[in-house]
Amino acid sequence: MTRIYALLTAMVIVVGCTASTLDDPLESLGEFSLGHNVVVAGKAQKGPVSRDATAEEWVSAMTAAVNDRLGRYQGTQLYHLGISVEGYMLAPPGVPVVYSPKSALVINVTAWDDAAGRKLNDEPHQMTIFEDTRANTVLLGSGHSRSKQEQLDGLAFNAARAVEQWLAYHHEMNGWFTDNPTFNPPEPKRETGDQ
């Protein structure tokens, strides 16, 4: 938790990336089709100068963004995603140039293979997501030009895009979404006991 809080503190002055849209071409995800899209945010840590956001608001925004982004894939195999919102910073209005905080989000992601009944990544993969920048947010910060809901939706959209790119990377490198994946996770540990 301390690490998340420290990261959110450092992100106050970081400038984000450029925007993407749903018109961006699909990544190569083989036989991927989105199954369950489970988002939790009950333990999310708020950054030091952030606007407030409820767990329900994060769950709603992230669930919609992941459905919009990854629900487009029409593969023949189901894969499930578990996403945990770990921390966030929704920039409030600040003093232009001197203090212009940027919005950011920290999430953990786990992917599941439905047919195999197992995780694809043994440990949750953590991502740090930044808001996109526009001319009017670089110097002023998004707290001046965007509502809280716009910040939430923008970060959730960027997070869903980052998840899509992460899945595409592992599909290319490890064949996650093929009929015969080359990725072989370790065998689950079996408990031993007296017979």
C-alpha positions in Angstrom: 0.0 0.0 0.0 2.8 2.4 0.8 4.3 1.7 -2.6 1.0 2.6 -4.3 0.7 5.8 -2.3 4.3 6.8 -3.1 3.7 6.2 -6.8 0.5 8.3 -6.8 2.4 11.1 -5.1 5.1 11.0 -7.7 2.5 11.0 -10.6 1.1 14.4 -9.6 3.6 16.2 -11.9 3.8 13.6 -14.7 2.4 14.4 -18.2 0.4 11.6 -19.8 0.3 10.2 -23.3 -1.6 11.0 -26.5 -5.2 9.8 -26.9 -6.3 6.7 -28.7 -9.9 5.9 -29.9 -12.1 2.9 -30.5 -11.4 3.5 -34.2 -7.8 2.3 -33.6 -7.3 -1.0 -35.5 -7.7 -4.2 -33.5 -4.6 -5.9 -32.1 -3.8 -9.4 -33.1 -5.4 -11.6 -30.3 -5.9 -14.9 -32.1 -8.9 -16.8 -30.8 -9.6 -14.3 -28.0 -13.2 -13.6 -27.0 -14.0 -11.7 -23.8 -15.8 -13.8 -21.2 -16.1 -12.5 -17.7 -14.9 -8.9 -17.1 -14.5 -8.6 -13.3 -13.5 -5.3 -11.9 -13.0 -4.6 -8.2 -12.0 -1.3 -6.5 -12.8 -1.7 -2.9 -9.2 -1.2 -1.7 -8.2 1.6 -4.1 -5.9 4.2 -2.6 -6.6 7.8 -3.4 -3.6 10.0 -4.2 -2.7 13.0 -1.9 -4.4 15.8 -4.0 -7.0 13.8 -5.8 -10.7 14.4 -6.3 -12.8 11.7 -4.5 -14.2 8.7 -6.5 -16.1 5.8 -5.1 -15.4 2.1 -5.8 -18.7 1.9 -7.7 -17.6 4.7 -10.0 -14.3 3.0 -10.8 -16.0 -0.4 -11.3 -18.6 1.2 -13.7 -16.0 3.1 -15.7 -13.5 0.3 -16.0 -16.1 -2.4 -16.8 -17.6 -0.3 -19.6 -14.2 0.6 -21.0 -13.0 -3.0 -21.1 -16.3 -4.2 -22.6 -16.1 -1.5 -25.3 -12.4 -2.2 -26.1 -12.2 -6.0 -25.8 -15.7 -7.0 -26.5 -15.0 -6.3 -30.2 -13.0 -9.5 -30.5 -14.9 -12.5 -32.0 -12.5 -15.4 -31.4 -13.7 -18.9 -30.7 -12.3 -19.3 -27.2 -13.3 -17.5 -24.0 -10.8 -15.7 -21.8 -11.7 -13.9 -18.5 -10.2 -10.8 -17.1 -9.8 -9.8 -13.4 -8.9 -6.2 -12.8 -8.3 -4.6 -9.5 -8.1 -0.8 -9.1 -5.2 -0.3 -6.7 -4.8 3.5 -6.7 -5.8 6.7 -8.5 -5.2 10.4 -8.7 -7.9 12.6 -10.3 -6.4 16.0 -10.7 -8.3 18.9 -9.0 -8.0 22.4 -10.4 -4.5 23.8 -9.5 -2.5 26.9 -10.0 -1.6 27.0 -13.7 2.1 26.3 -14.6 3.2 26.3 -10.9 1.0 23.4 -9.9 -0.9 21.5 -12.5 -1.5 17.9 -11.4 -2.2 15.2 -13.9 -4.6 12.3 -13.4 -3.3 8.7 -13.2 -4.5 5.2 -12.3 -2.8 2.0 -11.0 -4.4 -1.4 -11.8 -3.6 -5.1 -11.4 -4.7 -7.5 -14.2 -5.1 -11.3 -14.3 -6.1 -13.2 -17.4 -7.8 -16.6 -17.3 -8.1 -19.3 -19.9 -11.7 -20.6 -19.7 -11.2 -23.9 -21.4 -8.0 -24.8 -19.5 -9.4 -23.5 -16.2 -6.2 -21.7 -15.3 -4.6 -18.3 -15.1 -2.4 -17.2 -17.9 -0.2 -15.0 -15.7 0.8 -16.5 -12.4 1.1 -13.2 -10.6 -1.2 -10.1 -11.2 0.4 -7.7 -13.8 0.5 -4.1 -12.5 0.0 -1.2 -14.9 0.3 2.5 -14.3 -2.0 4.5 -16.6 -1.9 8.2 -17.4 -4.5 10.5 -18.9 -4.0 11.6 -22.4 -2.9 15.2 -23.0 -4.6 17.9 -24.9 -3.4 21.4 -25.5 -5.5 22.8 -22.7 -4.4 20.2 -20.2 -0.6 20.4 -20.5 -0.2 23.7 -18.7 -3.5 23.8 -16.8 -3.9 20.2 -15.8 -7.1 18.3 -16.5 -8.8 19.5 -13.3 -9.5 22.8 -15.0 -10.9 21.4 -18.3 -12.4 18.1 -17.4 -15.1 17.0 -15.0 -14.4 14.1 -12.6 -16.5 11.8 -14.8 -14.5 12.8 -17.8 -11.2 12.0 -16.0 -12.6 8.6 -14.8 -13.8 7.7 -18.3 -10.5 8.8 -19.9 -8.3 6.9 -17.5 -10.6 3.8 -17.8 -10.4 4.0 -21.6 -6.6 4.3 -21.5 -6.4 1.4 -19.1 -8.5 -0.9 -21.3 -6.2 0.0 -24.2 -3.2 -0.8 -22.1 -4.7 -4.2 -21.2 -5.4 -4.9 -24.9 -1.7 -4.1 -25.8 -0.5 -6.3 -22.9 -2.6 -9.2 -24.1 -1.4 -8.7 -27.7 2.2 -8.8 -26.5 1.7 -12.1 -24.7 -0.2 -13.5 -27.7 2.7 -12.7 -29.9 5.4 -13.8 -27.5 3.7 -16.8 -25.8 0.8 -17.8 -28.0 -1.8 -17.1 -25.3 -4.8 -17.1 -27.6 -4.0 -20.0 -30.0 -5.3 -23.6 -30.0 -1.9 -24.8 -28.9 -0.3 -22.1 -26.8 3.5 -22.4 -26.2 3.0 -20.8 -22.8 3.3 -23.5 -20.0 2.6 -22.2 -16.5 4.0 -24.1 -13.6 2.0 -27.0 -12.3 -0.1 -26.0 -9.3 1.4 -27.0 -5.9 -0.3 -30.1 -4.4 -0.8 -30.3 -0.7 0.6 -33.3 1.0 -0.9 -34.7 4.1 -1.0 -37.9 6.1 -3.0 -40.6 4.4 
